[in-house]
Structure formats: structure tokens, C-alpha cells
Amino acid sequence: HGDSVHRVPGTAVYLSRDVESVPSTLLHNLKHNKVIHERMVFLNIATEEVPYVPSSERTEVQVLERGEAWRVTLHYGFREDPDVPQGLALLRRHGLLHGARVG
């Protein structure tokens, strides 16, 4: 069928400002490429009202669909510059992005 969506191997990370909505980049990918990755991470960056956030408290992971989709928030203090590749690398402790190259 010409309009069917194909699942492709790998993990897609979609940066999103709003944790409650579907990122426009995902919708664009679906509309134009008719593909969806087998695993998806919806990533949000949060700036906290403290100067620094320890790396042990940096990641917050919510399972949207087991083994397929997660909502992730990376927490940074107001004096920190968000380091997204480093934050994504921390997701390995949650079993996400295992074996994936980050950065």
C-alpha cells in the first residue's frame, strides 16, 4: 500500500520543547518519508532553579511504550550549559541507547 508507514531499525531522538506534544520533526518524517524508527526518544531539556544538577539526577525517563518509546528530560542547573551528547550517554544506565553512538 502506497501510504503505509515502514518501521526502520535504530533509535531516533527527537528534541522537543513541549513534553505533552508530538515533536513536529516526527510528524514531518512520517508525512514525507513514511518511516518511523523502531525506538524513539522524545527529549526535553529542563533548566532548574539551582546552579548545578549532579549527573546522578540529570536524567528522568518515562516509558511511553515498553521497548519502543520514551520521554526523557535532561535536568541542568541555571549555571550549566546543557551538554546533550553527554546527557544522552547517561541514558545507557537506563538501558536506552545501548550500543548506539552518541555525539
Secondary structure per residue as TSV (DSSP state, phi and psi in degrees):
chain	resnum	aa	ss	phi	psi
A	1	H	-	360.0	132.5
A	2	G	T	-66.1	-25.2
A	3	D	T	-101.3	8.1
A	4	S	-	-74.2	151.1
A	5	V	-	-95.7	134.1
A	6	H	E	-103.8	137.9
A	7	R	E	-88.8	131.9
A	8	V	E	-116.4	151.8
A	9	P	E	-65.8	154.4
A	10	G	E	110.6	-179.1
A	11	T	E	-120.7	128.3
A	12	A	E	-103.8	135.6
A	13	V	E	-111.3	121.0
A	14	Y	E	-111.5	118.3
A	15	L	E	-78.0	133.4
A	16	S	-	-140.6	136.7
A	17	R	S	-78.0	-38.8
A	18	D	-	-104.1	115.6
A	19	V	T	-71.5	-11.5
A	20	E	T	-96.9	-4.0
A	21	S	S	-121.6	164.0
A	22	V	-	-81.4	128.0
A	23	P	-	-58.7	138.8
A	24	S	H	-62.8	-28.5
A	25	T	H	-65.1	-34.0
A	26	L	H	-67.7	-45.2
A	27	L	H	-62.3	-40.5
A	28	H	H	-61.8	-44.3
A	29	N	H	-61.7	-42.9
A	30	L	H	-63.9	-46.4
A	31	K	H	-65.2	-46.1
A	32	H	H	-92.5	-33.3
A	33	N	H	-105.6	-15.4
A	34	K	-	57.5	36.1
A	35	V	E	-131.5	154.2
A	36	I	E	-140.2	138.6
A	37	H	E	-75.5	153.8
A	38	E	E	-67.0	-25.7
A	39	R	E	-130.7	137.8
A	40	M	E	-132.3	136.3
A	41	V	E	-118.5	121.9
A	42	F	E	-98.2	111.8
A	43	L	E	-105.3	133.7
A	44	N	E	-129.1	141.7
A	45	I	E	-106.8	127.6
A	46	A	E	-117.8	131.3
A	47	T	E	-99.8	122.9
A	48	E	E	-92.8	166.2
A	49	E	S	-89.5	31.6
A	50	V	S	-127.2	155.1
A	51	P	S	-65.4	-39.5
A	52	Y	-	-138.5	146.7
A	53	V	-	-115.4	125.9
A	54	P	-	-64.0	149.1
A	55	S	G	-60.5	-26.1
A	56	S	G	-67.5	-18.3
A	57	E	G	-113.7	10.1
A	58	R	S	-70.1	-37.5
A	59	T	E	-107.2	140.0
A	60	E	E	-129.2	123.0
A	61	V	E	-121.9	129.2
A	62	Q	E	-119.7	125.8
A	63	V	E	-79.2	122.0
A	64	L	E	-92.3	-41.5
A	65	E	E	-147.2	116.3
A	66	R	T	-51.2	125.2
A	67	G	T	76.2	-0.1
A	68	E	T	-131.0	-38.3
A	69	A	E	-146.6	136.0
A	70	W	E	-136.3	148.0
A	71	R	E	-105.5	123.7
A	72	V	E	-121.6	133.7
A	73	T	E	-117.5	127.9
A	74	L	E	-99.9	123.1
A	75	H	E	-99.7	130.2
A	76	Y	E	-131.0	149.5
A	77	G	E	-77.7	163.3
A	78	F	T	-68.8	-14.1
A	79	R	T	-99.0	1.8
A	80	E	S	-100.4	148.1
A	81	D	-	-93.9	122.2
A	82	P	-	-57.4	129.6
A	83	D	-	-113.2	90.2
A	84	V	H	-63.1	-45.1
A	85	P	H	-58.8	-41.0
A	86	Q	H	-66.5	-40.7
A	87	G	H	-63.2	-41.4
A	88	L	H	-65.6	-36.6
A	89	A	H	-61.5	-33.3
A	90	L	H	-65.3	-20.3
A	91	L	G	-67.6	-16.1
A	92	R	G	-61.0	-29.7
A	93	R	G	-68.9	-15.2
A	94	H	G	-96.8	3.4
A	95	G	T	82.5	9.9
A	96	L	-	-96.8	150.6
A	97	L	S	59.0	24.5
A	98	H	T	-62.3	122.0
A	99	G	T	83.2	-6.6
A	100	A	-	-81.9	147.0
A	101	R	-	-84.5	129.8
A	102	V	-	-119.3	133.5
A	103	G	-	116.1	360.0
